[in-house]
C-alpha cells in the first residue's frame, strides 16, 4: 500500500552496529602482521613434519606423534599429525595471545574509551571482542589442517584412508574428517578464549593477560596429567582437547564432540559473565 515502508527500506535496527563492529574487529585483527606471523608459524608445523618424513628413512611404527608412520603412505595424515603436535602448546599460545589482547590491547593504546563513546555499549563491545577471538580460534586449527593436507598431497600419495574402526573411506571423505577434527579443536579453544577475555578485562597491560592465559592452559594440561587429580580432570577445559578419535571411526560417534562442546560452553558462560561483571564497572575514562 502507498506510504507503507518496505522491509528492505526499514532501518537495520540495533543489530547492524554490532555486525559492523564485528566486521571492523576482524578486519583489524587479520590486517595485523602479528596475526599472520602466528598463522605462518602454525603452518610451519605441517611443513616441517612433511619434510622430515620425506627426507628421512621409514618411521618405525609407534615412534613419534600418532599417525606419523602413516604419512609416507597417505599425505592426508600430515594434517592430523600436525594438529596433534600443535594442540598442547602452539594453538593455546596463539589463541592466548589474541584473546589476551582483546580488551587490554585497546586499553593500553588508549583507544578503549573511544570505542565506548560509540553507541555500542559495553556488553556488545565485549561480544564483538570475544567474537574476534573465536574466529581466530577457528582459523588457527583450520590453517594447520589445510596446509597439512596441501603439503601432504604435494609430497606423498593420497588415497583411501583406513579409519580407527577398520573401515576405509575415500580421499574426499577423509579430507572432510580432517576438517571435522579442525572444527573439534576450534570448539575446544573457545573456552580458553573466554578465559583470555576475562584476563584481558583485569589489566591494561596486554602482555600480562596473554601470559596469564597461556600459563593457565599449561597448568590445566599439567593437572590433567597428574593421576592424583583425577577427580578434577573432567572439569578442566583442556581435558578433551585430544579426544577426537571418535571422529576417525565409521560411523562418526558424536558423543565426545557434544561433551566437549558442553564443557567449553560452561567455561564460556562462567568466564564470559566474569568478564562482563568486571568490564561493566571498569573505569576506562580516567
HUJO-V330612 format. One record per backbone hydrogen bond with DSSP energy under -1.0 kcal/mol. CO is the residue of the C=O (numbers start at 1). NH is the residue of the N-H. Records with the same first field share a line. If there is no record, write none. Layout:
BEGIN
CO=NH  NH
END
This chain:
BEGIN
1=4
15=19
16=20
17=21
18=22
19=23
20=24
21=25
22=26
23=27
24=28
25=29
26=30
32=36
33=37
34=38
35=39
36=40
37=41
38=42
39=43
40=44
42=45
43=47
44=48
45=49
46=50
47=51
48=52
49=53
50=54
51=55
60=63
65=68
67=70
70=74
74=77
75=78
77=81
78=82
79=83
80=84
81=85
82=86
83=87
86=91
89=93
90=94
91=95
92=96
93=97
94=98
95=99
96=100
101=105
103=107
104=108
105=109
106=111  112
111=115
112=116
118=120
121=125
122=126
123=127
124=128
125=129
126=130
127=131
128=132
129=133
130=134
131=135
132=136
133=137
134=138
135=139
136=140
138=142
139=143
140=144
141=145
142=146
143=147
144=148
145=149
146=150
147=151
148=152
149=153
150=154
151=155
152=156
157=75
161=169
163=166
167=163
169=161
170=174
171=175
172=176
173=177
174=178
175=179
176=180
177=181
178=182
179=183
180=184
181=185
182=186
183=187
184=188
185=189
187=190
189=193
190=194
191=195
192=196
193=197
194=198
195=199
196=200
197=201
205=209
206=210
207=211
208=212
209=213
210=214
211=215
212=216
213=217
214=218
215=219
216=220
217=221
218=222
219=223
220=224
223=226
226=229
227=230
229=232  233
232=235
233=236
236=239
238=241
240=243
242=244
244=247
245=248
246=253
248=164
254=258
255=259
256=260
257=261
258=262
259=263
260=264
261=265
262=266
263=267
264=268
265=269
266=270
267=271
268=272
269=273
270=274
271=275
272=276
273=277
274=278
275=279
276=280
END
